[in-house]
Amino acid sequence: MSPIDKPRGPTDAIRVTVMQGEVRVSTDPRVELNTVLGSCVAACLVDPIAGVGGMNHFLLAEPPSSRGTDAVDVHYGVYLMEMLINDMLAWGALKSRMKAHLYGGANLRTGMKAIGSANADFARSFLENERIPLMRFDLGGSFARRVDFRPAAGQVRCRNVDAQMAPPERPVARPQVSSGDVELF
């Protein structure tokens, strides 16, 4: 029997990587969500009474004002924060009991726009507006972070890692807003 085929015991961790633009929620005490962040921010929310928690990973805070308001883009924090809260509610959490942790928001490249700072400011402001208390955070600086989160228990470990481990800081190219024309080919 290979190590992969080995049956999991009740205490074996189930590791799930949360990539840019994703949200993951769980009540399973064995689940450990992890991600690596540069300028991106990950919000970890937990309802300790319901034993449900989740993590998101966003690339940018909000879409530029020049974009249409009806366009949904999973790389933006404004969308992913709402998705995280809504997914937790669907799993039995109550917003009034949610507690938050924030990580990332580094400015890895000197001389470039401070995307990380803007992401961190957005995340703090969002939580304040939603009245979700921020229990712990590690934001800013000029280094990448690895975050491991046990959502059911609300336990977090954050450590600095080499900036080369952070995902690239460029969003996936997206088509321009449609003008309504159809092209057949």
matplotlib code that plots the C-alpha trace (Angstrom):
import matplotlib.pyplot as plt

x = [0.0, 1.5, 1.3, -1.4, -3.5, -3.1, -6.5, -6.8, -7.1, -9.4, -6.5, -4.8, -5.0, -6.7, -4.8, -6.6, -4.8, -6.8, -5.7, -6.3, -10.0, -11.1, -13.2, -13.2, -15.4, -15.4, -16.7, -14.4, -11.8, -9.3, -9.3, -6.4, -6.7, -3.4, -2.2, 0.8, 0.4, 2.4, 0.4, -2.8, -4.8, -6.5, -9.3, -9.9, -13.3, -14.6, -17.8, -16.5, -19.9, -21.0, -17.5, -17.4, -14.7, -13.4, -10.7, -10.6, -7.6, -8.0, -5.7, -7.1, -9.6, -12.1, -12.5, -11.6, -14.4, -14.2, -15.4, -19.1, -20.8, -22.5, -19.2, -18.4, -14.7, -13.5, -10.1, -11.6, -11.9, -15.3, -16.7, -14.7, -15.4, -19.2, -18.8, -16.9, -19.6, -22.5, -20.8, -20.3, -23.9, -25.0, -23.0, -24.8, -22.6, -24.1, -22.6, -22.9, -20.5, -17.9, -14.4, -11.7, -8.0, -6.2, -2.9, -0.8, -0.9, 2.8, 4.4, 7.0, 8.3, 9.8, 8.9, 5.6, 2.0, 1.4, -1.2, -0.6, -1.4, -4.5, -5.7, -5.0, -6.8, -9.8, -10.0, -9.8, -12.4, -14.7, -14.6, -15.3, -18.3, -19.6, -19.0, -16.9, -14.1, -10.5, -8.8, -5.4, -3.6, -0.2, -0.4, 2.0, 5.8, 7.8, 7.8, 5.6, 3.6, 2.3, -0.9, -2.3, -5.8, -7.9, -11.4, -13.4, -11.2, -10.2, -6.5, -4.1, -0.3, 1.3, 5.0, 7.2, 8.5, 10.7, 8.9, 9.5, 6.9, 4.2, 1.9, 2.4, 0.8, -1.0, -4.7, -5.8, -6.5, -10.2, -12.2, -13.4, -17.0, -19.3, -20.9, -23.7, -22.5, -22.2, -19.4, -20.0, -17.0]
y = [0.0, 3.3, 6.4, 7.9, 4.7, 4.7, 5.3, 8.6, 8.5, 10.9, 13.2, 13.3, 16.8, 17.4, 20.2, 22.4, 25.2, 28.4, 30.0, 33.6, 34.2, 31.3, 30.9, 27.8, 27.0, 24.0, 22.5, 19.5, 19.8, 17.9, 20.5, 22.9, 25.7, 27.2, 29.8, 31.9, 35.7, 38.6, 41.7, 39.6, 39.4, 36.4, 36.9, 34.0, 34.1, 31.8, 31.4, 29.6, 28.5, 26.9, 25.6, 26.9, 28.9, 29.9, 31.6, 33.7, 35.0, 38.2, 39.9, 43.4, 45.3, 46.6, 46.9, 50.2, 52.6, 52.5, 48.9, 48.2, 47.6, 44.5, 42.6, 40.0, 39.2, 36.7, 38.4, 41.3, 41.5, 43.3, 40.1, 37.5, 39.0, 38.8, 35.2, 34.2, 35.6, 34.1, 30.7, 30.6, 31.6, 28.7, 26.4, 27.6, 30.5, 33.7, 37.0, 38.4, 35.7, 35.9, 36.8, 37.7, 37.3, 39.2, 38.3, 39.5, 42.9, 43.2, 45.6, 43.3, 45.6, 49.0, 51.8, 50.2, 51.1, 50.0, 47.4, 45.4, 48.5, 49.2, 45.6, 45.7, 49.0, 47.7, 44.5, 46.3, 48.8, 46.0, 44.2, 47.5, 48.3, 44.8, 44.9, 41.8, 42.1, 41.7, 39.4, 39.1, 40.3, 40.4, 42.9, 45.0, 44.9, 43.7, 39.9, 37.1, 35.0, 31.4, 31.1, 27.8, 28.0, 25.4, 26.8, 24.7, 25.8, 29.2, 28.4, 30.3, 30.0, 32.7, 32.8, 34.7, 33.0, 33.9, 36.4, 34.0, 31.6, 34.2, 33.9, 36.5, 39.8, 40.1, 39.3, 37.0, 38.9, 39.4, 40.5, 44.0, 44.7, 43.6, 46.2, 43.8, 42.9, 39.2, 37.9, 34.6, 32.6]
z = [0.0, -1.0, 1.3, -1.0, -0.6, 3.2, 4.9, 6.6, 10.4, 12.3, 13.1, 9.6, 8.2, 4.8, 3.2, 0.7, -1.2, -1.7, -5.0, -6.2, -6.7, -4.5, -1.4, 0.7, 3.8, 6.0, 9.3, 9.2, 12.0, 9.8, 7.0, 6.8, 4.3, 3.0, 0.7, -0.2, -0.5, -1.8, -2.4, -2.3, 0.9, 2.5, 4.9, 7.4, 9.1, 11.8, 13.7, 16.8, 18.1, 14.8, 14.2, 10.7, 9.0, 5.7, 3.7, 0.6, -1.5, -3.5, -6.0, -6.0, -3.8, -6.3, -10.0, -11.6, -11.9, -15.7, -15.7, -15.8, -12.5, -13.7, -14.4, -11.7, -11.3, -8.7, -8.4, -6.5, -2.8, -2.9, -4.5, -2.5, 0.9, 0.2, -1.1, 2.0, 4.3, 2.3, 2.1, 5.8, 6.4, 4.2, 6.4, 9.6, 10.7, 12.1, 11.0, 14.5, 15.8, 13.0, 13.8, 11.3, 10.6, 7.7, 6.1, 3.1, 1.5, 1.0, -1.4, -2.9, -5.7, -4.8, -7.2, -8.1, -7.1, -3.5, -4.4, -1.2, 1.0, -1.0, -0.5, 3.2, 3.7, 1.8, 3.9, 7.2, 6.0, 4.7, 8.1, 10.0, 7.8, 8.3, 12.0, 12.0, 14.6, 13.5, 16.0, 14.4, 11.3, 9.6, 6.8, 4.8, 4.7, 1.8, 2.2, 1.2, 3.7, 3.9, 5.8, 7.2, 8.7, 10.4, 9.8, 12.2, 15.1, 13.9, 14.3, 12.1, 11.5, 9.4, 8.5, 6.2, 3.1, 0.1, -2.2, -5.1, -3.6, -3.9, -7.0, -9.8, -9.2, -12.5, -13.1, -15.8, -19.0, -19.5, -22.5, -22.8, -21.9, -24.8, -26.9, -27.7, -31.2, -32.1, -34.3, -36.1, -37.3]

ax = plt.figure().add_subplot(projection="3d")
ax.plot(x, y, z, "-o")
ax.set_aspect("equal")
plt.show()
